[in-house]
């Protein structure tokens, strides 16, 4: 899944969590799903930054 898709899905999760009618169990599941998406997106950013830095050092 692309970085952009992960952010889009995390945004959808946030919107779903804003629903006052969501049950506690559903809210916790969505919260965990959202955290996982953001952690994966963060790792993608960190990996890209490391790759960029490595390439810059090779110049």
NORMOFEN-V684585 format. One line per field, one symbol per residue. ss: DSSP state (a for helix, b for strand, c for the rest). phi: phi as a letter, one per 30 degrees, with the letter a starting at -180 (. if undefined). psi: psi as a letter, one per 20 degrees, with the letter a starting at -180 (. if undefined). A space follows every 50 residues. Layout:
ss=???
phi=???
psi=???
//
This chain:
ss=ccaaaaaaaaaaaaaaaccccccaaaaaaaaaaaaaaaaaaaaaaaaaaa aaaaaaacc
phi=.deddddddddddeddddddcddddddddddddddddddddddddddddd ddddddddd
psi=prgghghghhggggghhioijprgghggghggggggghgggghgggghgg gggghhhi.
//
